[in-house]
Amino acid sequence: MTSLLVSACAPVSPSYTDPTPAARLGAIRESAQSGNMDDAQSLVANLASDDPTIRFAAISALHRLTGETNGYRFDDPWESRALAISAWKAWLAKQPTPAH
């Protein structure tokens, strides 16, 4: 029983590919704090999340990094969010490709 509790409380590594909200929130937080635009595509992708907390964190990070929201509001109906996500995708297309 003790090993189950220890593993259940293990820290979650930040990751955009991990489906758990805690991992995604950690990745979003790291992106916002770094000021690095390399993760902008992942942030924009998370604007379409079913989880309003993920959407809020993603738009907050994008706003912090760019100063823009492109009309996106995390709590708007899907149709409104979809229009704003299209605007973000157009914005992404104009950005230089990050060098890795």
C-alpha positions as CSV (number, residue, x, y, z in Angstrom):
1,M,0.0,0.0,0.0
2,T,2.8,2.4,0.8
3,S,4.4,2.0,-2.7
4,L,1.1,2.8,-4.3
5,L,0.8,6.0,-2.3
6,V,4.4,7.0,-3.2
7,S,3.9,6.4,-6.9
8,A,0.5,8.2,-6.9
9,C,2.2,11.3,-5.4
10,A,5.2,11.2,-7.7
11,P,5.9,14.6,-9.4
12,V,4.7,14.9,-12.9
13,S,7.2,16.0,-15.6
14,P,6.1,18.9,-17.7
15,S,5.2,17.7,-21.2
16,Y,3.0,18.8,-24.1
17,T,2.6,15.2,-25.3
18,D,1.5,13.8,-21.9
19,P,-2.3,13.7,-21.9
20,T,-2.6,14.5,-18.1
21,P,-3.5,18.1,-17.3
22,A,-0.8,18.4,-14.7
23,A,1.9,17.6,-17.2
24,R,0.5,20.0,-19.8
25,L,0.0,22.7,-17.3
26,G,3.6,22.3,-16.2
27,A,4.8,22.6,-19.8
28,I,2.6,25.7,-20.4
29,R,4.0,27.3,-17.2
30,E,7.6,26.6,-18.3
31,S,6.9,28.1,-21.7
32,A,5.5,31.3,-20.2
33,Q,8.3,31.7,-17.7
34,S,11.1,31.0,-20.3
35,G,9.9,33.7,-22.7
36,N,11.0,31.4,-25.5
37,M,8.6,31.3,-28.5
38,D,9.7,27.8,-29.5
39,D,6.6,26.3,-27.9
40,A,4.1,28.7,-29.5
41,Q,2.7,26.0,-31.7
42,S,2.1,23.7,-28.7
43,L,0.5,26.6,-26.9
44,V,-1.8,27.3,-29.8
45,A,-2.7,23.6,-30.0
46,N,-3.8,23.6,-26.4
47,L,-6.3,26.4,-27.0
48,A,-8.5,23.7,-28.4
49,S,-8.3,21.6,-25.3
50,D,-11.5,20.2,-23.7
51,D,-10.1,21.3,-20.3
52,P,-10.9,25.0,-19.6
53,T,-7.9,25.2,-17.2
54,I,-5.6,24.1,-20.0
55,R,-7.2,26.7,-22.4
56,F,-6.9,29.4,-19.8
57,A,-3.2,28.6,-19.1
58,A,-2.4,28.4,-22.8
59,I,-4.0,31.8,-23.7
60,S,-2.4,33.3,-20.6
61,A,1.0,32.1,-21.7
62,L,0.5,33.3,-25.3
63,H,-0.6,36.7,-24.0
64,R,2.4,36.9,-21.7
65,L,4.8,36.0,-24.6
66,T,3.2,38.1,-27.4
67,G,1.0,40.7,-25.7
68,E,-1.9,39.5,-27.9
69,T,-5.0,37.3,-27.5
70,N,-6.3,37.4,-31.1
71,G,-9.8,37.6,-29.6
72,Y,-9.4,34.3,-27.8
73,R,-11.3,33.8,-24.6
74,F,-11.0,30.4,-22.9
75,D,-14.6,30.4,-21.8
76,D,-16.3,31.4,-25.1
77,P,-18.4,28.9,-26.9
78,W,-16.5,26.6,-29.3
79,E,-17.5,28.5,-32.4
80,S,-15.9,31.8,-31.1
81,R,-12.8,30.0,-29.8
82,A,-12.4,28.2,-33.2
83,L,-12.3,31.6,-35.0
84,A,-9.7,32.9,-32.6
85,I,-7.7,29.7,-32.9
86,S,-7.7,30.2,-36.7
87,A,-6.3,33.7,-36.1
88,W,-3.6,32.2,-33.9
89,K,-2.7,29.6,-36.6
90,A,-2.4,32.5,-39.2
91,W,-0.2,34.3,-36.7
92,L,2.0,31.1,-36.3
93,A,2.3,30.8,-40.1
94,K,3.9,34.2,-40.2
95,Q,6.5,33.4,-37.5
96,P,10.0,32.2,-38.2
97,T,10.5,28.5,-37.7
98,P,12.4,27.7,-34.4
99,A,15.8,26.3,-34.9
100,H,16.5,23.1,-33.1
